[in-house]
Amino acid sequence: MSLGQELAPHLPFLRRYARALTGSQTHGDAFVRAALEAIVASPESFPREVEPRLGLYKTFHAIWSTANIEEGDEPDGDGFAGPEGIAQARLSRITPLSRQALLLTALEGFSANDAGYLIGASPQEVDNLVSEAMDEIERQTLADVLIIEDEPIIAMDIETIVRDLGHNVTSVAVTRDEAVAQARAHPPGLVLADIQLADDSSGIDAVRDILAEFSVPVIFITAFPERLLTGTRPEPTFLITKPFQRATVKAAIAQALFFDAATVPAG
């Protein structure tokens, strides 16, 4: 099996991680593209001492950590300008190491050992970084949250997680029309959405309708990630696969609000 064939199954999830890390599909995809270009240019440098998925994320992190980041850089039509086509993110939007550790363990399911390998830290340091990130989450700005989920037990579980973080749940909608109506009645600061709803309507369509009227971060929570991780545009910046862990939902909420807050001018 070729290296490309070994890496192909892991690319959708690397794109998911990159988008969560950067807070943007454009930025995240540019970093993934740069990592793949580096692998193609020098396949002999690909880490073969570890499993392909870990080697792929390691290559990505090498690109991420060495990118020439300058405050004020703006994207061009193809992503971000730069001598190697690497995404240039605003300094204020770079994800701290603690959040990288949290996303790698909670969202991507890496062990502390593997996450440490990826970010150059010991397992104990990874645990400390995750604790630091969770402490930061508890201090973050609170938001009004709209949940779009037709399964009552799952909706209750998500609502509990959201409220435990200190956020306010404005509504739990079970159909596309209800979701749009609730968003109009109580404009949300965050949307958590399933993609398959009670009346066979689509959470994707509900989110599209909401985003046509409001600028709000969205997290999809679905048992069918392959419907969203297709490699075509648009794809979600934040995506959680069911069944989910509470820590995964917490990490995604914190990261979504982190970037949303970073885009709001002070004052």
Residue frames relative to the residue before (quaternion, step in Angstrom):
aa qw qx qy qz dx dy dz
M 1.0000 0.0000 0.0000 0.0000 0.00 0.00 0.00
S 0.4355 -0.7071 0.4927 0.2599 3.57 -0.88 0.95
L 0.6554 -0.5030 0.3835 0.4128 3.55 -1.28 0.35
G 0.6330 0.5416 -0.3327 0.4419 3.57 0.99 -0.80
Q 0.6591 0.4980 -0.3034 0.4750 3.57 0.99 -0.82
E 0.6359 0.5275 -0.3281 0.4580 3.59 1.06 -0.69
L 0.7297 0.4510 -0.2387 0.4552 3.56 0.99 -0.84
A 0.5279 0.6961 -0.3915 0.2889 3.59 1.09 -0.68
P 0.6869 0.4862 -0.3257 0.4310 3.67 0.79 -0.83
H 0.6980 0.4903 -0.2672 0.4483 3.58 1.16 -0.54
L 0.5150 0.6910 -0.4028 0.3082 3.60 1.21 -0.37
P 0.6360 0.5215 -0.3712 0.4309 3.67 0.85 -0.71
F 0.7039 0.4624 -0.2706 0.4663 3.56 0.99 -0.80
L 0.5816 0.5274 -0.3778 0.4908 3.58 1.19 -0.41
R 0.6282 0.5147 -0.3408 0.4736 3.60 1.02 -0.74
R 0.6216 0.5343 -0.3401 0.4610 3.59 1.00 -0.79
Y 0.6741 0.4917 -0.2926 0.4671 3.58 0.88 -0.95
A 0.6638 0.5170 -0.3120 0.4413 3.58 0.88 -0.93
R 0.6597 0.4993 -0.3107 0.4680 3.57 1.01 -0.76
A 0.6449 0.4987 -0.3225 0.4811 3.57 1.00 -0.78
L 0.6462 0.5387 -0.3109 0.4422 3.57 1.04 -0.81
T 0.7785 0.3383 -0.1663 0.5018 3.58 0.91 -0.93
G 0.4208 -0.7210 0.4558 0.3088 3.58 1.21 -0.38
S 0.7491 0.3223 -0.1774 0.5508 3.58 1.24 0.26
Q 0.4854 -0.6441 0.5036 0.3097 3.57 -1.04 0.77
T 0.6609 0.5197 -0.3124 0.4422 3.58 0.88 -0.93
H 0.6901 0.4735 -0.2863 0.4665 3.57 0.83 -0.99
G 0.6824 0.5031 -0.2942 0.4413 3.56 0.84 -1.01
D 0.6742 0.4967 -0.3021 0.4555 3.57 0.89 -0.91
A 0.6138 0.5477 -0.3509 0.4474 3.59 1.09 -0.65
F 0.6501 0.4991 -0.3158 0.4782 3.58 1.02 -0.76
V 0.6392 0.5127 -0.3278 0.4703 3.59 0.97 -0.81
R 0.6414 0.5219 -0.3202 0.4623 3.57 0.95 -0.87
A 0.6532 0.5077 -0.3165 0.4640 3.59 0.96 -0.82
A 0.6366 0.5234 -0.3279 0.4619 3.59 1.04 -0.77
L 0.6665 0.4934 -0.3027 0.4697 3.58 0.93 -0.87
E 0.6273 0.5261 -0.3381 0.4641 3.59 1.03 -0.73
A 0.6379 0.5225 -0.3263 0.4621 3.58 1.05 -0.76
I 0.6448 0.5145 -0.3190 0.4666 3.59 1.03 -0.79
V 0.6616 0.5016 -0.3053 0.4664 3.58 0.92 -0.88
A 0.6766 0.5050 -0.2932 0.4485 3.57 0.97 -0.86
S 0.8170 0.0669 -0.0055 0.5727 3.58 1.05 -0.73
P 0.0736 -0.8475 0.5245 0.0356 3.62 0.50 1.15
E 0.6091 0.5705 -0.3605 0.4167 3.59 1.11 -0.56
S 0.6527 0.5122 -0.3136 0.4619 3.59 1.22 -0.37
F 0.4681 0.6798 -0.4529 0.3371 3.60 1.24 -0.14
P 0.4929 -0.6816 0.4480 0.3028 3.63 -0.84 0.94
R 0.1074 -0.8287 0.5490 0.0177 3.56 -0.39 1.26
E 0.5482 0.6294 -0.3937 0.3852 3.55 1.28 -0.10
V 0.7236 0.3352 -0.2118 0.5650 3.57 1.32 -0.14
E 0.6669 -0.4833 0.3652 0.4340 3.58 -1.28 0.17
P 0.6781 -0.5345 0.3079 0.3996 3.62 -1.10 0.64
R 0.6522 0.5231 -0.3393 0.4312 3.61 0.88 -0.87
L 0.6685 0.4926 -0.2993 0.4700 3.56 0.92 -0.88
G 0.6453 0.5179 -0.3172 0.4634 3.58 1.01 -0.78
L 0.6307 0.5350 -0.3274 0.4569 3.57 1.06 -0.76
Y 0.6831 0.4655 -0.2848 0.4854 3.58 0.89 -0.93
K 0.6102 0.5467 -0.3538 0.4512 3.60 1.09 -0.65
T 0.6478 0.5031 -0.3154 0.4773 3.56 0.97 -0.83
F 0.6244 0.5342 -0.3286 0.4657 3.56 0.99 -0.84
H 0.6937 0.4780 -0.2904 0.4538 3.59 0.83 -0.95
A 0.5881 0.5522 -0.3754 0.4564 3.59 1.10 -0.55
I 0.6500 0.4945 -0.3038 0.4906 3.59 1.01 -0.82
W 0.6566 0.5343 -0.3009 0.4392 3.56 0.91 -1.01
S 0.7415 0.4489 -0.2428 0.4356 3.57 0.78 -1.03
T 0.7422 0.3961 -0.2304 0.4891 3.60 1.13 -0.49
A 0.3945 0.7213 -0.4876 0.2940 3.60 1.25 0.06
N 0.4278 -0.6900 0.5266 0.2521 3.55 -1.05 0.83
I 0.0398 -0.8381 0.5433 -0.0290 3.57 -0.03 1.30
E 0.0049 0.7981 -0.6009 0.0437 3.52 -0.74 1.08
E 0.4775 -0.6701 0.4838 0.2981 3.56 -0.80 0.98
G 0.7658 0.3395 -0.2738 0.4726 3.51 -0.96 0.97
D 0.4724 0.6596 -0.4576 0.3639 3.60 1.23 -0.13
E 0.1337 -0.7956 0.5883 0.0562 3.55 -0.98 0.82
P 0.5426 -0.6313 0.4400 0.3368 3.59 -1.11 0.58
D 0.2923 -0.6994 0.6099 0.2312 3.49 -1.25 0.48
G 0.7793 -0.3672 0.2247 0.4553 3.58 -1.24 -0.14
D 0.7482 0.3869 -0.2166 0.4935 3.61 1.10 -0.56
G 0.7559 -0.2616 0.1891 0.5696 3.58 1.18 0.31
F 0.6945 -0.4062 0.3160 0.5028 3.58 -0.51 -1.16
A 0.5088 -0.6519 0.4733 0.3035 3.54 -1.03 0.82
G 0.3348 0.7298 -0.5557 0.2156 3.57 -1.20 0.46
P 0.6441 -0.5685 0.3427 0.3801 3.57 -1.11 0.63
E 0.7720 0.2831 -0.1714 0.5427 3.61 1.07 -0.58
G 0.5505 -0.6370 0.3897 0.3733 3.56 1.23 0.30
I 0.4007 0.7185 -0.4759 0.3109 3.60 1.23 0.39
A 0.5364 -0.6348 0.4497 0.3272 3.55 -0.97 0.86
Q 0.1958 -0.7605 0.6112 0.0984 3.52 -0.96 0.95
A 0.1171 -0.8160 0.5649 0.0348 3.59 -0.44 1.20
R 0.5726 -0.5713 0.4507 0.3777 3.55 -1.14 0.57
L 0.5901 -0.6095 0.3967 0.3506 3.55 -0.98 0.87
S 0.6748 0.5146 -0.2990 0.4365 3.56 0.98 -0.83
R 0.7046 0.4596 -0.2599 0.4740 3.57 1.26 -0.35
I 0.4536 0.6838 -0.4651 0.3321 3.60 1.21 0.08
T 0.4405 -0.7174 0.4820 0.2427 3.53 -0.84 1.02
P 0.4414 -0.7018 0.4863 0.2760 3.62 -0.69 1.01
L 0.6641 -0.5233 0.3620 0.3926 3.56 -1.23 0.52
S 0.6169 0.5570 -0.3531 0.4295 3.58 1.02 -0.73
R 0.6800 0.4676 -0.2945 0.4819 3.57 0.98 -0.78
Q 0.5815 0.5518 -0.3792 0.4622 3.59 1.11 -0.55
A 0.6573 0.5065 -0.3071 0.4660 3.57 0.94 -0.89
L 0.6583 0.5100 -0.3094 0.4591 3.57 0.97 -0.85
L 0.6765 0.4870 -0.3019 0.4627 3.60 0.87 -0.88
L 0.6506 0.5251 -0.3235 0.4431 3.59 0.95 -0.82
T 0.7349 0.4061 -0.2385 0.4879 3.58 0.94 -0.84
A 0.7556 0.4067 -0.2240 0.4621 3.59 0.79 -0.99
L 0.7474 0.3858 -0.2229 0.4928 3.60 0.86 -0.91
E 0.7895 0.3362 -0.1588 0.4883 3.58 0.83 -1.01
G 0.4439 -0.7485 0.4156 0.2646 3.60 1.25 -0.14
F 0.3770 0.7122 -0.5095 0.3016 3.59 1.14 0.46
S 0.4970 -0.6186 0.5121 0.3287 3.56 -1.18 0.56
A 0.6602 -0.4837 0.3786 0.4323 3.57 -1.28 0.23
N 0.6177 0.5471 -0.3420 0.4496 3.59 1.07 -0.71
D 0.7021 0.4604 -0.2711 0.4709 3.57 0.85 -0.99
A 0.6334 0.5180 -0.3332 0.4683 3.59 0.99 -0.81
G 0.6321 0.5323 -0.3245 0.4602 3.57 1.03 -0.77
Y 0.6179 0.5379 -0.3310 0.4683 3.56 1.05 -0.78
L 0.6944 0.5012 -0.2751 0.4370 3.57 0.95 -0.90
I 0.7987 0.2846 -0.1497 0.5086 3.60 0.92 -0.80
G 0.5219 -0.6729 0.4009 0.3377 3.59 1.25 0.15
A 0.5600 0.5714 -0.3991 0.4479 3.56 0.92 0.92
S 0.5328 -0.5977 0.4819 0.3558 3.56 -1.26 0.36
P 0.6528 -0.5037 0.3674 0.4304 3.62 -1.17 0.35
Q 0.6458 0.5122 -0.3282 0.4615 3.60 1.00 -0.75
E 0.6367 0.5150 -0.3257 0.4726 3.56 1.04 -0.76
V 0.6163 0.5340 -0.3448 0.4649 3.58 1.06 -0.72
D 0.6476 0.5131 -0.3193 0.4640 3.58 0.91 -0.89
N 0.6589 0.5029 -0.3075 0.4673 3.58 0.98 -0.84
L 0.6447 0.5177 -0.3175 0.4642 3.58 1.02 -0.81
V 0.6364 0.5181 -0.3287 0.4674 3.59 1.00 -0.80
S 0.6431 0.5137 -0.3170 0.4713 3.59 0.99 -0.84
E 0.6305 0.5295 -0.3232 0.4665 3.57 1.04 -0.81
A 0.6571 0.5072 -0.3088 0.4642 3.57 0.97 -0.86
M 0.6589 0.5043 -0.3158 0.4602 3.58 0.95 -0.83
D 0.6142 0.5299 -0.3439 0.4729 3.58 1.08 -0.69
E 0.6433 0.5207 -0.3154 0.4643 3.56 1.02 -0.83
I 0.6096 0.5646 -0.3458 0.4358 3.57 1.02 -0.82
E 0.6701 0.5177 -0.2995 0.4396 3.55 0.94 -0.88
R 0.7045 0.4514 -0.2581 0.4830 3.58 1.21 -0.50
Q 0.5135 0.6930 -0.4084 0.2988 3.58 1.22 -0.23
T 0.6630 -0.4993 0.3839 0.4047 3.54 -1.31 0.34
L 0.4093 -0.7244 0.5045 0.2308 3.56 -0.94 0.91
A 0.1786 -0.8010 0.5685 0.0572 3.55 -1.15 0.65
D 0.4275 -0.6211 0.5816 0.3055 3.51 -1.37 0.34
V 0.1378 -0.8349 0.5329 0.0072 3.57 -0.66 1.15
L 0.1871 -0.7415 0.6354 0.1065 3.55 -1.03 0.92
I 0.1563 -0.7773 0.6056 0.0680 3.57 -0.81 1.06
I 0.1021 -0.7698 0.6287 0.0404 3.58 -0.88 1.01
E 0.3337 0.7237 -0.5111 0.3220 3.57 -0.12 1.32
D 0.2615 -0.8142 0.5038 0.1221 3.59 -0.71 1.07
E 0.6056 0.5241 -0.3676 0.4727 3.61 1.23 -0.13
P 0.4284 -0.7567 0.4210 0.2580 3.63 -0.34 1.21
I 0.6707 0.5010 -0.3155 0.4468 3.61 0.87 -0.89
I 0.6638 0.4896 -0.3005 0.4788 3.57 0.95 -0.90
A 0.6361 0.5298 -0.3282 0.4550 3.58 0.98 -0.85
M 0.6541 0.5052 -0.3145 0.4668 3.59 0.96 -0.83
D 0.6402 0.5241 -0.3247 0.4583 3.58 1.01 -0.81
I 0.6634 0.4889 -0.3026 0.4789 3.58 0.91 -0.90
E 0.6444 0.5261 -0.3252 0.4497 3.58 0.93 -0.86
T 0.6385 0.5248 -0.3248 0.4597 3.58 0.99 -0.80
I 0.6444 0.5191 -0.3177 0.4630 3.58 0.96 -0.88
V 0.6632 0.5132 -0.3003 0.4545 3.57 0.91 -0.97
R 0.6922 0.4682 -0.2822 0.4712 3.58 0.87 -0.94
D 0.6178 0.5478 -0.3480 0.4440 3.60 1.04 -0.70
L 0.6539 0.4920 -0.3024 0.4888 3.58 1.18 -0.56
G 0.5817 -0.6164 0.3545 0.3949 3.56 1.30 -0.09
H 0.5286 0.6334 -0.4109 0.3880 3.57 1.28 0.02
N 0.4258 -0.6893 0.5317 0.2466 3.53 -1.31 0.39
V 0.2563 -0.7477 0.5929 0.1544 3.59 -0.86 0.98
T 0.2679 -0.7950 0.5256 0.1412 3.58 -0.48 1.17
S 0.7962 -0.1259 0.1159 0.5803 3.57 1.06 -0.72
V 0.2099 -0.7082 0.6507 0.1757 3.52 -1.37 0.38
A 0.1027 -0.8168 0.5676 0.0116 3.58 -0.40 1.26
V 0.2523 -0.7971 0.5359 0.1175 3.56 -1.05 0.78
T 0.7510 0.2594 -0.1863 0.5779 3.60 1.28 -0.08
R 0.6726 -0.4865 0.3714 0.4158 3.54 -1.30 0.28
D 0.6896 0.4882 -0.2952 0.4460 3.57 0.77 -1.01
E 0.6546 0.5078 -0.3161 0.4624 3.57 0.97 -0.84
A 0.6356 0.5395 -0.3301 0.4427 3.58 0.98 -0.82
V 0.6709 0.4906 -0.2969 0.4701 3.57 0.90 -0.94
A 0.6556 0.5156 -0.3135 0.4540 3.58 0.96 -0.88
Q 0.6685 0.4933 -0.3004 0.4686 3.59 0.96 -0.84
A 0.6280 0.5276 -0.3390 0.4608 3.59 1.03 -0.70
R 0.6576 0.4964 -0.3099 0.4745 3.55 1.02 -0.76
A 0.6771 0.4951 -0.2943 0.4580 3.58 1.01 -0.78
H 0.7898 0.0721 -0.0024 0.6091 3.57 1.06 -0.84
P 0.2519 -0.8038 0.5152 0.1583 3.64 0.17 1.20
P 0.2966 -0.8028 0.4933 0.1556 3.61 -0.54 1.13
G 0.3986 -0.6781 0.5579 0.2646 3.51 -1.34 0.35
L 0.7698 0.0736 -0.0422 0.6326 3.55 1.36 -0.18
V 0.1375 -0.7720 0.6155 0.0793 3.56 -1.11 0.76
L 0.1128 -0.7461 0.6535 0.0595 3.55 -1.02 0.94
A 0.0264 0.8620 -0.4980 0.0909 3.59 -0.42 1.18
D 0.3242 -0.6607 0.6429 0.2123 3.50 -1.20 0.80
I 0.4243 -0.7183 0.4792 0.2729 3.62 -1.17 0.28
Q 0.7324 0.3289 -0.2146 0.5561 3.61 1.22 -0.35
L 0.1012 -0.8586 0.5026 -0.0052 3.56 -0.32 1.29
A 0.7860 -0.4318 0.2057 0.3918 3.52 -1.38 0.37
D 0.7794 0.3273 -0.1783 0.5036 3.62 0.86 -0.87
D 0.5812 -0.5932 0.3363 0.4442 3.55 1.29 0.55
S 0.4359 0.6448 -0.4972 0.3835 3.55 1.19 0.46
S 0.4866 -0.6993 0.4701 0.2307 3.54 -1.30 0.35
G 0.4417 -0.6754 0.5280 0.2643 3.53 -0.97 0.91
I 0.5756 0.5754 -0.3724 0.4459 3.57 1.16 -0.57
D 0.6699 0.4808 -0.2947 0.4829 3.57 0.95 -0.89
A 0.6208 0.5402 -0.3440 0.4523 3.58 1.03 -0.77
V 0.6677 0.4887 -0.2984 0.4757 3.57 0.92 -0.89
R 0.6274 0.5316 -0.3441 0.4532 3.58 0.97 -0.79
D 0.6534 0.5065 -0.3127 0.4677 3.59 0.97 -0.84
I 0.6615 0.5089 -0.3068 0.4575 3.58 0.95 -0.88
L 0.6882 0.4851 -0.2878 0.4564 3.58 0.91 -0.91
A 0.5663 0.5820 -0.3882 0.4357 3.58 1.21 -0.33
E 0.7597 0.3519 -0.1842 0.5149 3.57 1.22 -0.49
F 0.7971 0.1918 -0.0799 0.5669 3.59 1.15 -0.62
S 0.3226 -0.6893 0.6071 0.2284 3.55 -1.22 0.56
V 0.2338 0.7781 -0.5293 0.2445 3.56 -0.25 1.30
P 0.4609 -0.6671 0.4942 0.3134 3.62 -0.97 0.73
V 0.1663 -0.7897 0.5885 0.0494 3.55 -1.10 0.81
I 0.1006 -0.7494 0.6515 0.0614 3.55 -1.11 0.81
F 0.2181 -0.7591 0.5983 0.1350 3.57 -0.78 1.00
I 0.0852 -0.7619 0.6415 0.0287 3.56 -1.01 0.91
T 0.1892 0.8250 -0.4903 0.2076 3.58 -0.22 1.25
A 0.4400 -0.6596 0.5432 0.2761 3.52 -1.27 0.52
F 0.7223 0.4006 -0.2185 0.5197 3.58 1.29 -0.14
P 0.0157 -0.8480 0.5296 0.0095 3.63 0.64 1.04
E 0.5862 0.6017 -0.3758 0.3913 3.59 1.12 -0.59
R 0.5940 0.5668 -0.3708 0.4341 3.60 1.20 -0.39
L 0.7348 0.3806 -0.2136 0.5192 3.57 1.21 -0.47
L 0.7090 0.4047 -0.2526 0.5194 3.60 1.10 -0.65
T 0.1786 0.8378 -0.4870 0.1703 3.53 0.63 1.18
G 0.4907 -0.6538 0.4382 0.3739 3.56 1.22 -0.36
T 0.6470 0.4572 -0.3262 0.5158 3.57 1.30 0.06
R 0.4784 -0.6729 0.4871 0.2846 3.56 -1.22 0.40
P 0.6144 -0.2492 -0.7457 -0.0665 1.49 -2.04 1.42
E 0.1984 -0.7264 0.6392 0.1561 3.54 -1.31 0.41
P 0.5690 -0.6260 0.4002 0.3524 3.60 -1.07 0.60
T 0.4943 -0.6335 0.5071 0.3117 3.52 -1.18 0.60
F 0.7938 0.1703 -0.0704 0.5795 3.57 1.03 -0.82
L 0.0885 0.7993 -0.5812 0.1248 3.57 -0.68 1.16
I 0.0916 -0.7794 0.6197 0.0122 3.56 -0.87 1.07
T 0.3105 -0.7578 0.5495 0.1655 3.55 -0.96 0.92
K 0.3374 -0.7058 0.5868 0.2090 3.56 -1.03 0.86
P 0.5326 -0.2223 -0.8156 0.0402 1.54 -2.05 1.48
F 0.2877 -0.7909 0.5256 0.1244 3.55 -0.98 0.87
Q 0.4128 -0.6503 0.5741 0.2777 3.51 -1.36 0.34
R 0.5990 -0.5799 0.4054 0.3749 3.58 -1.06 0.68
A 0.6431 0.5347 -0.3269 0.4402 3.59 0.97 -0.83
T 0.6140 0.5532 -0.3468 0.4435 3.58 1.09 -0.68
V 0.6621 0.4946 -0.2998 0.4766 3.57 0.94 -0.90
K 0.6415 0.5263 -0.3221 0.4558 3.58 0.94 -0.87
A 0.6670 0.5079 -0.3060 0.4512 3.58 0.91 -0.93
A 0.6714 0.4986 -0.3021 0.4575 3.58 0.92 -0.89
I 0.6354 0.5207 -0.3284 0.4661 3.58 0.97 -0.83
A 0.6718 0.5065 -0.3023 0.4481 3.56 0.85 -0.96
Q 0.6844 0.4864 -0.2920 0.4580 3.58 0.91 -0.90
A 0.6348 0.5299 -0.3314 0.4543 3.59 0.98 -0.81
L 0.7033 0.4473 -0.2658 0.4844 3.58 0.90 -0.91
F 0.5621 0.5979 -0.3756 0.4306 3.58 1.16 -0.60
F 0.7279 0.4106 -0.2434 0.4923 3.59 0.82 -0.97
D 0.6056 0.5495 -0.3608 0.4485 3.58 1.06 -0.65
A 0.6641 0.4951 -0.2977 0.4745 3.57 0.97 -0.86
A 0.6405 0.5465 -0.3250 0.4308 3.57 1.07 -0.75
T 0.6978 0.4682 -0.2820 0.4629 3.58 1.16 -0.47
V 0.6075 0.5570 -0.3553 0.4410 3.58 1.27 -0.15
P 0.4220 -0.7165 0.4838 0.2729 3.63 -0.59 1.04
A 0.5052 -0.6450 0.4805 0.3128 3.57 -1.05 0.76
G 0.7766 0.3454 -0.2575 0.4597 3.53 -1.20 0.64
